Amino acid sequence: MRQLPMDIAAPTLSAADDSRATGTPQAAPWRRVAVVTRTRNRPLLLRRAAQSVSSQTFKDFLWVVVNDGGDAETVRSIVEGAGLERDNILLVSLSQSRGMEAASNAGIAASQSDFVVIHDDDDSWAPDFLEKTVAFLSGPQGQRYGGVITHSIHVSEDIRDGEVIERRRRPFQTSVRDVQLSQMLRGNFFPPISFLFRRSIWEEIGGFNEDLPVLGDWFFNLEFLLKADIGVLPEPLAFYHHRDQASAGTAYANSVVAAGHRHSELAAVVRNTFLRRHIDKSAVALSLVLSQLDDLRRDEPVVDQAAAEGPAGASPVGAPVDADRADLDWVIGSVNRHLARRTLGSFVRSLRVRPLEADAGWNQAVEALKKLGAPIPIPDHFDETSYLAANPDVADAVQKGQLQSGYQHFLLFGRFEGRHRPGRFIVPSAEPREIARPAPSPSTNVLKPVFDTPAMLRAAHRIAGFERVLHVAHHEWHGIRQATAYCPGHKLLIPADVPLEETDKAQIAEEIQALGITHVVFQGYSENADQLLLALRARFGSGLHCYAVTHVTTAQFEHYFEMNMQARLLIRLRMGTLQGLGSVKPDFSSVIESYWPGLIINFAPDLPVSGALQPPEIRSVYTPLDPGWRKNMYTNVLGALGASNVELVKTANFPNGLESLVNLDRLRLVGYLRGRDLLDEMARSSLVLLATLAECQPMTQLESFAVGTPAMTGPLYIREFEDDPLIRLCTTLHLDNPALLARDVERLVALRHDDPAAMEEMIANHLSRRHALAAERYADFLGL
């Protein structure tokens, strides 16, 4: 290394010293954290990295910039302009490029610190990344760990005309809750930008393996896990930037793009080298690892073997939504390409279809796909051959020309039918598999009817008199399914779209008879539910009482399906096939006279409360909303950001385009959460914000109440709770004005933190009253 003539601390190592020493030069100032940035002729990205580092709220760090054989003068000018104090910067310049791992070792060896993190020149952080990760490892919980990773955001971008153009953001590794050696041996699944570790572990390992031209970070992580555990901070504080469109020969390409063939080639070399190095010292541990390699358990992410400096080349690992997102992106791109290339013959037909926005949802994408009727190419990340082999009915339809491909079937039908999607980037669901009684054949790929699964009973209320009540819901309709799960009584899940077979109906009838069911409640209605109703009526006659509860609002009548199902319900009621129709929408009987005049009250989940429900340390608002107009996500995000006493805003969707209008520094993307993850996020929040434009009794609000967090909605107009102090506090009238909404948010957040005992009492009183009233209404409706 050569010392640059600049007023920035530099190492006193010789340029001829090419060793991999892990010692610490005395010339470098000691700091709590050494932030090592390796760079080579990428000034555009290095400037962004400089901004990321300089904006950190935690200031006790040394930024070590390793110029790996690039233009030293350009690097120096960028580093000098970073806005950092001179003694917080260390510039190491190598006369020749020695590779990423050697650059990492040189930067770490030239510094002194307790902790180290690799901040590559093309990645970035949230401003509180260092503050939170250092606090974690320094606190009581972090003492057992040698390092900690955070969740990340995957940022797709392009380089055009000297500017970085961001294309899309999506959650990354958001389902990772622990880091296991067996999991890591299958492939790397977190990027270096998210990993803060103790210097002592690096020294014990002997540094990064400089013999590897790529995959060095993966090898280091394997070595690391033999020495220490890695904790997980489940917040997306790191941004992993990826330029998958950049040419392999350019300086701005990601390493996985530039050396993709080397990643695949060296994956086996990494594993074999690691095992040979440690098989004698850790035979027991490694035999356990090897025994698990062929056991692709449902609760472990499937990792692409080519993942290296983070999983750059693969779809993000750790959340099923990532594969779904990849398919949605493919459909959006295919539709828009078709519209751009339409011919005169297809022009008239395609006039009905408008180009899709980048943040379009599945409903819009599928509707456009159907209207166009155009073939959609099969992407590399979908295994067409395997899908057709596993689904002979689809293969037959493709052969007869009824379908263009198995991929088209999966997009339009298979996703909703629960059919397995073959592809190397697919992550299996972490939820327990629900098995029917009797269990369906393991060879089937479609959703089947299931009785009383643990997921549907875990948070249900147990109320005397409901032992012979069965609630029927649909696998795919998550909101209604959750509302059903919390009701007292037995539960049956059926598919919404895949026709029930006669054997399915017969097995359901046998189970109803075995359980002694006398009342069946259809929660939501579909063609399958209708056919099941007729089959049950034919089997049991008047000995079985059947009812239906709808969760629809009239805003949803824009969908013909909803109006068709309402008409079908009225026919069944008039024929006596149904004994009653109820709704969770206030005064729905004034719209459709045949409905029961009372209001069905939804239950909140019955969760155990452990101790006092204290507010979180950080004043935060969680907005778990879709970007569609009914959910009103943008107004909620802007209202939360406008609240003066809110430190952090968390959202399931990134509001694309909003970053050009307002400052989003306090916004964090947590992605779609379900089950325990959703409840935990609610419990960590000061307020859940749901100021939507069309809602009945939002289950998200009731789930939030159940964990002790207030949830604000628009007016629900439930007369039964008009005098309830909690509901009055949690209702806003300002659904289209973020400035006024912000005032309501400030008021509720202040009360949550200033008087938590009062909030806890209000929530407890409301839930007690709600559950008593809900049980009373269901009993009246069902005639129990």
ABEGO torsion letter per residue (X at the ends): XBBBBBBBBBBABBAABABABABBBAABBBBABBBBBBBBGBAAAAAAAAAAAAABABABBBBBBBBBGBBAAAAAAAAAAAGBBAAABBBBBBABBAEAAAAAAAAAAABBBABBBBBBAABBBBAAAAAAAAAAAABAAAAABABBBBBBBBBBBBBBGGBBBBABBBBBGAABABBBAAAAAAEBABBAAABBBBAAAAAAAGEBBAABABGAAAAAAAAAAAABBBBBBBBBABBBBBBAABBAABAABBAAAAAAAAAAAAAAAAAAAAAAAAAAAAAAAAAAAAAAAABBBAABBBBBAABBBEBAABBBBGBAAAAAAAAAAAAAAAAAAAAAABBAAAAAAAAABBBBBAABBAAAAAAAAAAAGBBBBBBAABBAAAAAAABAAAAAAAAAGABABAAAAAAAAAAAAGBBBBEAABBBBABBBBBBOBBBBAABABBBBBBGBAAAAAABBBBBGAAABBBBBBAABAAAAAAAAABBEBBBBBBAABBBBAAAAAAAAAAAAAAGBABBBBBEBBAAAAAAAAAAAAAAEAABBBBBBBABBAAAAABAAAAAAAAAAAAAAAAGABABBBBABBGAAAABAABBABBBBBBBBBBBBBEBBBBBABBBBBBBBBABAAAGAAAAAAAAAABAABABBBBABBBBGAAAABBAAABBBAEBBBEAAAAAAAAABABBBABBABBBBBAAAAAAAAAGBBBBBBBAGBAAAAABAAAAAABBABAABAAAAAAAAAAAAAAAAABAAAAAAAAAAAAAAAAAAAAAAAAAAAGX
